[in-house]
């Protein structure tokens, strides 16, 4: 249950439209840093859960029978996809293949939530409340994407102009977005 509780915070800190941004006045970078480390923490708890059960059922000699149950199969889907997020989230991947990072994050997060949902369903059939954590995380994720689409619809699109900064060996670029005023400085 620690992994599922952390999942809600993980999704909350990934959100650009996060209510905590306004309540805490922390920067978006701070929230993304918390999201990053919560991701590792959640993955660790996600791995510990099946590892302990695998050890228990192996010692009892019932692991192969357990593996045939749908709850185990969906648990494997949820665990594997949650853990697959880690290599796709490494800094080198984020920098060199940003679109792969974003796409894999969306697809694997969705598959992880689906795996988690069915895992809990086949074990408890909504009798213990574990599904609530998944619904809250999925709700945060869905609301975030609806708000992003709404922002893009209301704000429209803008053209960006990229210019190589002179006298720095072409290593720096200046980005100008029409209709947007930014403070001077390096971002």
C-alpha positions, 0 to 999 in steps of 0.5 A: 500500500506504500507504493500506491499511496506514493503514486498519488503524490507522484502524479500530483508533483508531475502536474503543471496545474498542481494546486500545491504550486500555488499553496507552497509557492515552490517552483515547478523545478522543485515539484519535478525534482520531488516527482523524480525522486518519488518515482524512484521511491515508488518503484522501489516499493513496487518491486518490494511487494511482489519480491516478498510475495514471490519469496513467500509463495516459492518457499510454500511451493505454491508460486506456479499456482499463484502465477496462473491467477489473473491478479498476479498477471496484472500485478506483473503488468503494473510492476513491469511497466512502473519499473520500465519508466526508470530507464526511459526517465534517465537524464541522458534519455530525457535530454537526447530523446525528449519525445521518447521520454514523454511518449514512454512516460504517458504510455507506461504510466497508463499501462501501470495504472491499468495493471494496478487497477486489474491487480487490485480488482482480481484480489479484492473486488473493491472490498478494501479500498485500494482502488481509491488510490488508483482512481485518485492518481488517474483523476489527477492525471486526466484533469492535468491533461484536460487542463493542458488542452484547455490552456492550449485552446484558450491561449492559442498557438504562437510561433517561435523564432530561433536565432544563433547568438553571435560570437559564442561559436554557435553553442547558444541560441535565443528563442523568441516567442511572438506575443510573449514577454520574457524576463532577460537572462539565461534559462 
